[in-house]
Amino acid sequence: MNRKRVVTFIVLALAIASYFIFDLGQYLSLEYVKSQQAALESYRQAHPLQTAAVMFVIYVLVTALSLPGATVMTLVVGAIFGLLWGTILVSFASTLGATLAFLISRFLLREMVQSRFGDKLKAINAGIEKDGAFYLFGLRLVPLFPFFVINLAMGLTTLKTRTFLWVSQVGMFLGTLVYVNAGTQLGQLESPSGILSPGLIFSFVLLGVFPIIARKILEGIRARKVLRDYPKPARFDRNLVVIGAGSGGLVSAYIAAAVKAKVTLVEKHKMGGDCLNTGCVPSKALIRSARYLAQTRRAPEYGFKSASAEFDFSEVMERVQRVVKTVEPHDSVERYTGLGVEVIEGEAMIKSPYEVEVNGQTLTTRNIIVATGARPFVPPIPGLEQIPYLTSDDLWTLRELPKRLLVLGGGPIGCELAQCFARFGSAVTLVEMAPRLMIREDEEVVERVTAQFEAEGIKVLTNHRATSFSIVDGENQVQVEREGESLSIPFDQVLVAVGRMANTSGFGLEQLGVQISPRRTVEANEFLQTNFPNIYVCGDVTGPYQFTHVAAHQAWYAAVNALFGSFRKFKVDYSVIPFATFTDPEVARVGLNELEAKENGINYEVTCYGLDDLDRAIADGEAHGFVKVLTVPGKDKILGATIVGEHAGDLIAEFVTAMRHGLGLNKILGTIHIYPTWTEANKYAAGNWKRAHAPEGVLRWVERFHAWRRGE
């Protein structure tokens, strides 16, 4: 830091210290001003220019030094000078003071901050360069942070001084007007009864609603800014066009039709999306067949000498397709047409925020919902393109069971399908580069699943990274690496299940300028709006959770906000999101587990109940697994629950309901559960929590009471 900066810093530090040491803030309080109101008014009438000049200088200094008291001063100026002159004085003084604070921050700190953190600030600097004026205007109009923080922070950026000055002048004007007006009313207050005066009440109401009004103004400005290059049609053919007929798109269209909006649903491939055709439905049908086969091998456990099941893998896969066909009418064109939805089978192309082209036809619409889903991600591993690899999309075309199946990826999809194929007789090798399978689950959860996999003959290779694929002497091979050591694994088929990527290209989003996140999903705010205010999004294409039920959950918010957002918008609620992995044992969770609680620094208590103690589990021959509940220390409030074992995906529903509606473990304990059922496990878990929190002091007194009643 050079000499000029050091001197400036010392002067400023002394000025700020003096303010607090000599308690100068007492002179900027409403109480002090009210006590001196008559004297101030008399002096202003005798010396109006001098009074205005003194007030102006004090206001500038307070703002420039980022001292507390600017809000009170605004009210004081309104009380002394009235609405017109008070607004003029505060408007220019606050802008000048803010600009001085901006310049001070820039002079003292910007060079150091930019040199030290310049690489990390590139994105911020680029954003400021492009839209700095708009960002600042939004902060001035709807302050998310105190103004002094904005002044200092903006000084560290590349925003031009003249831009900061004029945007601050304009952006703070409405707020200044509202606060000065409140000050004029306070200045007229002469007795307690004056509090009930219409003018004062109106002023305080205006203070309360100003943030809402300002937010609406900002939304309008933002909308006009992003839509200005697109002429708005005089009339619209439709209220809503939904692109994609997966879970999110179907629910969005259904809701729109239910509220009598004119809605068009566009699907280029198959109605029902991934869930019906290549995801949830076929995978669960395959899991059921594999599970039946595994149970026949456990015949002695159920009192049978033997049992067997002959099968043809192609017939099993045909059964899977029959299940899909049976469910298909639920998501069919005919059903949704009957509900009042116009369904167009074709490829959509967004031409503008108001126009979607399908099959050569241009549809005009007030709003658009993008629900285009996601597809399997195929990593760029050398040689993989030479192998006819499988994904969860095309796996269902198999009619011959692979003798040796390699599964890349130890997430839910990889784990579910690896176990299925192992049960049908494939020699399965599962490769996961993370330290363990299902990396987001607690360690003891993963241990149970891994142990079961190994017991069923699945070769689990965690901490292994696939580095290349090759064909050697007509045999497929993969090279995997662990801690510098390489291993070659031969296989017949490979299933790539390392994650999914959003479908964001090919239908006009990028050309239009809809913002895409670094994760390659569509950016959306808490109302599921993109940067275009009339284009909404839901489902896997935006995330953050890629589950069918979450897509349906988001669809309600997207549809309602799109159709009624001009009156009221609803923030999407992710507070209670359940999910399950349908391996054997099943793993289901809602809320926090221990891993996430520790990562987020959240204190918790753990209560467990082992399913080996549950009567129904024993009777069913499935007495393994556990219910694990995290609660607030000392309270029965549920932070999260994890269930491992038979029917876990169904059992978790009680905890989902409890968390969604604020019910604690005491309520679950006090609920009658049918005996003998699996749901009793939840009650017994709650009972374990209750025993751990029994009031020992009270119980000792109760014990004495009973002893006294016995005459002891």
Salt bridges, closest charged atoms under 4 A:
GLU41 OE2 - ARG44 NH2 2.77
GLU111 OE1 - ARG5 NH2 3.20
ASP131 OD1 - LYS225 NZ 2.90
GLU219 OE1 - LYS569 NZ 3.44
ASP237 OD1 - ARG235 NH1 3.66
ASP237 OD2 - ARG238 NH1 3.75
ASP274 OD2 - ARG500 NH2 2.49
GLU301 OE1 - ARG298 NH2 2.94
GLU318 OE2 - ARG399 NE 2.89
GLU328 OE1 - LYS325 NZ 3.86
GLU342 OE1 - ARG238 NE 3.01
GLU416 OE1 - LYS284 NZ 3.35
GLU441 OE1 - ARG589 NE 3.04
ASP442 OD2 - LYS628 NZ 2.88
GLU444 OE2 - LYS628 NZ 2.37
GLU456 OE2 - ARG423 NH2 2.80
GLU475 OE2 - ARG404 NH1 3.08
GLU481 OE2 - ARG465 NH2 3.47
ASP492 OD1 - ARG404 NH2 2.98
GLU510 OE2 - ARG520 NH2 3.20
ASP573 OD2 - ARG660 NH2 3.61
ASP584 OD2 - ARG291 NH1 2.90
ASP584 OD2 - ARG423 NH2 2.72
GLU594 OE2 - LYS628 NZ 2.65
GLU596 OE1 - ARG589 NH1 3.21
GLU599 OE1 - ARG440 NH2 2.90
GLU605 OE1 - HIS693 NE2 2.70
ASP620 OD1 - ARG616 NE 3.13
GLU622 OE2 - ARG291 NH2 3.99
GLU622 OE2 - ARG298 NH1 2.84
GLU622 OE1 - HIS624 NE2 2.98
GLU646 OE2 - ARG291 NH2 2.40
GLU654 OE2 - HIS673 NE2 2.79
GLU712 OE2 - ARG710 NE 3.01
